[in-house]
Amino acid sequence: MTEKEMLQRNIEEFSRLQDYMQSCDKETEAYTKMKKRYKELKVILTASGINLTEIDYIKE
Protein backbone atom coordinates (compact mmCIF):
# COMPACT_ATOMS: atom_id res chain seq x y z
CA MET A 1 0.00 0.00 0.00
CA THR A 2 1.39 3.38 -0.96
CA GLU A 3 1.60 6.32 1.42
CA LYS A 4 -1.10 8.11 -0.57
CA GLU A 5 -3.46 5.13 -0.25
CA MET A 6 -2.78 4.91 3.49
CA LEU A 7 -3.54 8.60 3.95
CA GLN A 8 -6.74 8.25 1.96
CA ARG A 9 -7.81 5.28 4.08
CA ASN A 10 -7.12 7.19 7.31
CA ILE A 11 -9.01 10.26 6.10
CA GLU A 12 -12.00 8.12 5.12
CA GLU A 13 -11.92 6.33 8.49
CA PHE A 14 -11.69 9.69 10.30
CA SER A 15 -14.75 10.98 8.47
CA ARG A 16 -16.75 7.79 8.98
CA LEU A 17 -15.82 7.69 12.67
CA GLN A 18 -17.07 11.24 13.19
CA ASP A 19 -20.41 10.27 11.64
CA TYR A 20 -20.70 7.38 14.09
CA MET A 21 -19.72 9.60 17.01
CA GLN A 22 -22.42 12.14 16.16
CA SER A 23 -25.08 9.44 16.20
CA CYS A 24 -24.02 8.05 19.56
CA ASP A 25 -24.68 9.25 23.11
CA LYS A 26 -21.48 10.70 24.58
CA GLU A 27 -21.98 8.81 27.83
CA THR A 28 -21.73 5.34 26.29
CA GLU A 29 -18.79 2.95 26.29
CA ALA A 30 -18.94 2.85 22.49
CA TYR A 31 -18.47 6.62 22.28
CA THR A 32 -15.49 6.44 24.64
CA LYS A 33 -13.85 3.82 22.41
CA MET A 34 -14.59 5.80 19.27
CA LYS A 35 -13.14 8.94 20.86
CA LYS A 36 -9.89 7.07 21.54
CA ARG A 37 -9.62 6.09 17.87
CA TYR A 38 -10.62 9.62 16.85
CA LYS A 39 -7.66 11.02 18.81
CA GLU A 40 -5.29 8.43 17.32
CA LEU A 41 -6.38 9.32 13.80
CA LYS A 42 -6.01 13.04 14.52
CA VAL A 43 -2.40 12.47 15.57
CA ILE A 44 -1.65 10.29 12.52
CA LEU A 45 -3.21 12.75 10.07
CA THR A 46 -1.64 15.82 11.68
CA ALA A 47 1.79 14.16 11.70
CA SER A 48 1.28 13.37 8.02
CA GLY A 49 0.72 17.04 7.25
CA ILE A 50 -3.04 16.86 6.71
CA ASN A 51 -4.90 20.06 7.61
CA LEU A 52 -7.89 18.94 9.65
CA THR A 53 -9.63 22.33 9.66
CA GLU A 54 -12.17 21.34 7.02
CA ILE A 55 -12.70 17.69 7.91
CA ASP A 56 -12.73 17.74 11.73
CA TYR A 57 -16.27 18.65 12.68
CA ILE A 58 -16.30 16.94 16.10
CA LYS A 59 -13.39 19.09 17.33
CA GLU A 60 -12.75 17.25 20.61
Phi and psi in degrees as GROMACS dihedral restraints (atoms count N, CA, C in turn):
[ dihedral_restraints ]
;  ai    aj    ak    al  type     phi  dphi    fc
    3     4     5     6     1   -78.3    20    10
    4     5     6     7     1   164.9    20    10
    6     7     8     9     1   -61.9    20    10
    7     8     9    10     1   -39.0    20    10
    9    10    11    12     1   -62.9    20    10
   10    11    12    13     1   -43.0    20    10
   12    13    14    15     1   -64.8    20    10
   13    14    15    16     1   -39.2    20    10
   15    16    17    18     1   -65.6    20    10
   16    17    18    19     1   -42.1    20    10
   18    19    20    21     1   -62.8    20    10
   19    20    21    22     1   -42.9    20    10
   21    22    23    24     1   -61.0    20    10
   22    23    24    25     1   -43.8    20    10
   24    25    26    27     1   -61.9    20    10
   25    26    27    28     1   -43.2    20    10
   27    28    29    30     1   -67.0    20    10
   28    29    30    31     1   -38.5    20    10
   30    31    32    33     1   -64.8    20    10
   31    32    33    34     1   -43.5    20    10
   33    34    35    36     1   -63.8    20    10
   34    35    36    37     1   -41.7    20    10
   36    37    38    39     1   -64.5    20    10
   37    38    39    40     1   -41.0    20    10
   39    40    41    42     1   -59.7    20    10
   40    41    42    43     1   -45.6    20    10
   42    43    44    45     1   -64.8    20    10
   43    44    45    46     1   -46.8    20    10
   45    46    47    48     1   -62.2    20    10
   46    47    48    49     1   -42.4    20    10
   48    49    50    51     1   -61.7    20    10
   49    50    51    52     1   -41.0    20    10
   51    52    53    54     1   -62.9    20    10
   52    53    54    55     1   -38.0    20    10
   54    55    56    57     1   -60.7    20    10
   55    56    57    58     1   -45.0    20    10
   57    58    59    60     1   -63.4    20    10
   58    59    60    61     1   -41.6    20    10
   60    61    62    63     1   -63.2    20    10
   61    62    63    64     1   -37.5    20    10
   63    64    65    66     1   -68.4    20    10
   64    65    66    67     1   -25.1    20    10
   66    67    68    69     1   -94.3    20    10
   67    68    69    70     1     6.6    20    10
   69    70    71    72     1  -119.5    20    10
   70    71    72    73     1   144.0    20    10
   72    73    74    75     1   -67.1    20    10
   73    74    75    76     1   132.7    20    10
   75    76    77    78     1   -65.5    20    10
   76    77    78    79     1   -15.1    20    10
   78    79    80    81     1   -92.0    20    10
   79    80    81    82     1     4.8    20    10
   81    82    83    84     1   -91.7    20    10
   82    83    84    85     1   158.7    20    10
   84    85    86    87     1   -63.7    20    10
   85    86    87    88     1   -36.7    20    10
   87    88    89    90     1   -61.3    20    10
   88    89    90    91     1   -43.3    20    10
   90    91    92    93     1   -62.9    20    10
   91    92    93    94     1   -42.2    20    10
   93    94    95    96     1   -59.3    20    10
   94    95    96    97     1   -42.4    20    10
   96    97    98    99     1   -68.2    20    10
   97    98    99   100     1   -40.2    20    10
   99   100   101   102     1   -65.5    20    10
  100   101   102   103     1   -37.5    20    10
  102   103   104   105     1   -64.2    20    10
  103   104   105   106     1   -36.9    20    10
  105   106   107   108     1   -61.2    20    10
  106   107   108   109     1   -47.1    20    10
  108   109   110   111     1   -66.2    20    10
  109   110   111   112     1   -37.8    20    10
  111   112   113   114     1   -56.0    20    10
  112   113   114   115     1   -47.4    20    10
  114   115   116   117     1   -64.1    20    10
  115   116   117   118     1   -41.2    20    10
  117   118   119   120     1   -60.5    20    10
  118   119   120   121     1   -45.7    20    10
  120   121   122   123     1   -65.7    20    10
  121   122   123   124     1   -36.4    20    10
  123   124   125   126     1   -60.2    20    10
  124   125   126   127     1   -43.3    20    10
  126   127   128   129     1   -64.5    20    10
  127   128   129   130     1   -46.5    20    10
  129   130   131   132     1   -60.2    20    10
  130   131   132   133     1   -48.9    20    10
  132   133   134   135     1   -67.8    20    10
  133   134   135   136     1   -40.3    20    10
  135   136   137   138     1   -64.6    20    10
  136   137   138   139     1   -43.9    20    10
  138   139   140   141     1   -64.2    20    10
  139   140   141   142     1   -25.2    20    10
  141   142   143   144     1   -86.0    20    10
  142   143   144   145     1    -0.4    20    10
  144   145   146   147     1    88.2    20    10
  145   146   147   148     1    13.4    20    10
  147   148   149   150     1   -82.6    20    10
  148   149   150   151     1   128.7    20    10
  150   151   152   153     1   -81.9    20    10
  151   152   153   154     1   115.6    20    10
  153   154   155   156     1   -88.0    20    10
  154   155   156   157     1    -0.3    20    10
  156   157   158   159     1   -51.9    20    10
  157   158   159   160     1   -45.3    20    10
  159   160   161   162     1   -83.7    20    10
  160   161   162   163     1   -26.5    20    10
  162   163   164   165     1  -105.3    20    10
  163   164   165   166     1    -8.7    20    10
  165   166   167   168     1   -96.9    20    10
  166   167   168   169     1    96.6    20    10
  168   169   170   171     1  -103.7    20    10
  169   170   171   172     1    -3.0    20    10
  171   172   173   174     1   -82.2    20    10
  172   173   174   175     1   -44.5    20    10
  174   175   176   177     1    53.3    20    10
  175   176   177   178     1    52.4    20    10
